[in-house]
Amino acid sequence: MATDWIRLQSLAVAEFGRRVAAVTDWDASTPDSEWTTRDLVTHVIDEQRWIPKLLTGCDYAQAEADLEPIGHDLASEWAKFATAASTAWQNAPADTPVHLSTDVVRADEYLTEQTSDITIHTWDLARATGTDEALPDELVRAVWEYFEPQIHDLAATGLYAAPVEVDDDAPLQVRLLAVTGRDARVNA
């Protein structure tokens, strides 16, 4: 059975949104080196801003020129841009070409990448805010299946830190986070 990434994207958005609503200190540190909670949330919002434009066939330069800026109320901005992105995903055919800054990918590939990014950053935000760090099992499993074939190359992309060593029998969420350079075994 194929993974329903549209449904998982909605789940990831809801999970991140719960953590955004819990932020009380926008200057708190996060597991992402050198990022505050504000930086982390702004990054994830920024990624959502691109989606509706890119899924209509705009190339990267066109999309960049037309982007609405992010306002100061990050909780409201998250809701607005995440809703627009979710709607765009639901309406875009899977084979829509998406013109990123580095290459062109199919919309379904971009959806998987974006959902995975939100999932990992949901844990980052949970750790930063001291909220529930448990991610939904189905989301963890799907992102793990996406990352597993590329585990040895993730750090080389520059998007993730070097993997953290964990036992092979560690819970799947701990192993998933470890391959992205996060140590979920210890509480910050």
Contacts in CASP RR format, 6 or more apart in sequence:
PFRMAT RR
TARGET T0000
AUTHOR 0000-0000-0000
METHOD contacts of the structure
MODEL  1
MATDWIRLQSLAVAEFGRRVAAVTDWDASTPDSEWTTRDLVTHVIDEQRW
IPKLLTGCDYAQAEADLEPIGHDLASEWAKFATAASTAWQNAPADTPVHL
STDVVRADEYLTEQTSDITIHTWDLARATGTDEALPDELVRAVWEYFEPQ
IHDLAATGLYAAPVEVDDDAPLQVRLLAVTGRDARVNA
3 142 0 8 1.000
3 145 0 8 1.000
5 108 0 8 1.000
5 111 0 8 1.000
5 112 0 8 1.000
5 115 0 8 1.000
5 142 0 8 1.000
6 89 0 8 1.000
6 90 0 8 1.000
6 111 0 8 1.000
8 115 0 8 1.000
8 138 0 8 1.000
8 139 0 8 1.000
8 142 0 8 1.000
9 86 0 8 1.000
9 89 0 8 1.000
9 111 0 8 1.000
9 114 0 8 1.000
9 115 0 8 1.000
9 118 0 8 1.000
10 86 0 8 1.000
11 136 0 8 1.000
11 138 0 8 1.000
11 139 0 8 1.000
12 115 0 8 1.000
12 118 0 8 1.000
12 119 0 8 1.000
12 122 0 8 1.000
12 139 0 8 1.000
13 82 0 8 1.000
13 85 0 8 1.000
13 86 0 8 1.000
13 118 0 8 1.000
15 118 0 8 1.000
15 119 0 8 1.000
15 122 0 8 1.000
15 135 0 8 1.000
15 136 0 8 1.000
15 139 0 8 1.000
16 44 0 8 1.000
16 78 0 8 1.000
16 82 0 8 1.000
16 118 0 8 1.000
16 121 0 8 1.000
16 122 0 8 1.000
16 125 0 8 1.000
17 78 0 8 1.000
17 79 0 8 1.000
17 82 0 8 1.000
18 131 0 8 1.000
19 122 0 8 1.000
19 125 0 8 1.000
19 126 0 8 1.000
19 129 0 8 1.000
19 131 0 8 1.000
20 41 0 8 1.000
20 74 0 8 1.000
20 75 0 8 1.000
20 78 0 8 1.000
20 125 0 8 1.000
21 75 0 8 1.000
22 129 0 8 1.000
22 130 0 8 1.000
22 131 0 8 1.000
23 37 0 8 1.000
23 41 0 8 1.000
23 74 0 8 1.000
23 75 0 8 1.000
23 125 0 8 1.000
23 128 0 8 1.000
23 129 0 8 1.000
24 129 0 8 1.000
25 37 0 8 1.000
25 129 0 8 1.000
26 36 0 8 1.000
26 37 0 8 1.000
26 38 0 8 1.000
26 41 0 8 1.000
26 74 0 8 1.000
27 36 0 8 1.000
27 37 0 8 1.000
27 38 0 8 1.000
28 36 0 8 1.000
28 37 0 8 1.000
28 128 0 8 1.000
28 129 0 8 1.000
29 35 0 8 1.000
29 36 0 8 1.000
29 37 0 8 1.000
29 128 0 8 1.000
30 36 0 8 1.000
30 37 0 8 1.000
30 39 0 8 1.000
30 40 0 8 1.000
30 124 0 8 1.000
30 125 0 8 1.000
30 127 0 8 1.000
30 128 0 8 1.000
31 123 0 8 1.000
31 124 0 8 1.000
31 127 0 8 1.000
31 128 0 8 1.000
31 182 0 8 1.000
31 188 0 8 1.000
32 39 0 8 1.000
32 40 0 8 1.000
32 121 0 8 1.000
32 124 0 8 1.000
33 161 0 8 1.000
35 43 0 8 1.000
37 125 0 8 1.000
37 128 0 8 1.000
37 129 0 8 1.000
38 74 0 8 1.000
40 121 0 8 1.000
40 124 0 8 1.000
40 125 0 8 1.000
40 128 0 8 1.000
41 74 0 8 1.000
41 78 0 8 1.000
41 125 0 8 1.000
42 70 0 8 1.000
42 74 0 8 1.000
43 121 0 8 1.000
44 78 0 8 1.000
44 117 0 8 1.000
44 118 0 8 1.000
44 121 0 8 1.000
45 70 0 8 1.000
45 74 0 8 1.000
45 77 0 8 1.000
45 78 0 8 1.000
45 81 0 8 1.000
45 82 0 8 1.000
46 70 0 8 1.000
47 114 0 8 1.000
47 117 0 8 1.000
47 118 0 8 1.000
48 78 0 8 1.000
48 81 0 8 1.000
48 82 0 8 1.000
48 84 0 8 1.000
48 85 0 8 1.000
49 67 0 8 1.000
49 68 0 8 1.000
49 70 0 8 1.000
49 81 0 8 1.000
49 85 0 8 1.000
50 63 0 8 1.000
50 67 0 8 1.000
51 84 0 8 1.000
51 85 0 8 1.000
51 88 0 8 1.000
51 89 0 8 1.000
51 110 0 8 1.000
51 114 0 8 1.000
52 84 0 8 1.000
52 85 0 8 1.000
52 87 0 8 1.000
52 88 0 8 1.000
53 62 0 8 1.000
53 63 0 8 1.000
53 66 0 8 1.000
53 67 0 8 1.000
54 60 0 8 1.000
54 63 0 8 1.000
54 98 0 8 1.000
54 99 0 8 1.000
54 100 0 8 1.000
54 110 0 8 1.000
55 88 0 8 1.000
55 89 0 8 1.000
55 91 0 8 1.000
55 92 0 8 1.000
55 96 0 8 1.000
55 98 0 8 1.000
55 107 0 8 1.000
56 88 0 8 1.000
57 96 0 8 1.000
57 97 0 8 1.000
57 98 0 8 1.000
57 99 0 8 1.000
58 66 0 8 1.000
58 99 0 8 1.000
59 99 0 8 1.000
60 99 0 8 1.000
60 100 0 8 1.000
60 101 0 8 1.000
63 99 0 8 1.000
70 77 0 8 1.000
70 81 0 8 1.000
71 77 0 8 1.000
85 114 0 8 1.000
89 107 0 8 1.000
89 111 0 8 1.000
92 107 0 8 1.000
93 107 0 8 1.000
94 106 0 8 1.000
94 107 0 8 1.000
94 108 0 8 1.000
94 111 0 8 1.000
95 106 0 8 1.000
95 107 0 8 1.000
95 108 0 8 1.000
96 106 0 8 1.000
96 107 0 8 1.000
97 104 0 8 1.000
97 105 0 8 1.000
97 106 0 8 1.000
97 107 0 8 1.000
98 104 0 8 1.000
98 105 0 8 1.000
98 106 0 8 1.000
98 107 0 8 1.000
98 109 0 8 1.000
98 110 0 8 1.000
100 110 0 8 1.000
105 113 0 8 1.000
112 146 0 8 1.000
115 139 0 8 1.000
115 142 0 8 1.000
115 143 0 8 1.000
116 143 0 8 1.000
116 146 0 8 1.000
116 147 0 8 1.000
119 135 0 8 1.000
119 139 0 8 1.000
119 140 0 8 1.000
119 143 0 8 1.000
120 143 0 8 1.000
120 176 0 8 1.000
120 177 0 8 1.000
120 180 0 8 1.000
120 182 0 8 1.000
122 135 0 8 1.000
123 133 0 8 1.000
123 135 0 8 1.000
123 173 0 8 1.000
123 177 0 8 1.000
123 182 0 8 1.000
123 184 0 8 1.000
124 182 0 8 1.000
125 131 0 8 1.000
126 132 0 8 1.000
126 133 0 8 1.000
127 133 0 8 1.000
127 187 0 8 1.000
127 188 0 8 1.000
133 184 0 8 1.000
134 173 0 8 1.000
135 173 0 8 1.000
137 172 0 8 1.000
140 172 0 8 1.000
140 173 0 8 1.000
140 176 0 8 1.000
141 172 0 8 1.000
143 176 0 8 1.000
144 172 0 8 1.000
144 175 0 8 1.000
144 176 0 8 1.000
147 154 0 8 1.000
147 176 0 8 1.000
147 179 0 8 1.000
147 180 0 8 1.000
151 163 0 8 1.000
151 179 0 8 1.000
154 160 0 8 1.000
154 163 0 8 1.000
154 179 0 8 1.000
154 180 0 8 1.000
155 161 0 8 1.000
155 162 0 8 1.000
155 163 0 8 1.000
155 181 0 8 1.000
160 179 0 8 1.000
160 180 0 8 1.000
160 181 0 8 1.000
161 180 0 8 1.000
161 181 0 8 1.000
161 182 0 8 1.000
162 181 0 8 1.000
163 178 0 8 1.000
163 179 0 8 1.000
163 180 0 8 1.000
163 181 0 8 1.000
164 177 0 8 1.000
164 178 0 8 1.000
164 181 0 8 1.000
164 182 0 8 1.000
164 183 0 8 1.000
165 178 0 8 1.000
166 174 0 8 1.000
166 175 0 8 1.000
166 178 0 8 1.000
166 183 0 8 1.000
166 185 0 8 1.000
168 175 0 8 1.000
170 178 0 8 1.000
170 185 0 8 1.000
173 184 0 8 1.000
174 184 0 8 1.000
174 185 0 8 1.000
177 183 0 8 1.000
177 184 0 8 1.000
178 184 0 8 1.000
END
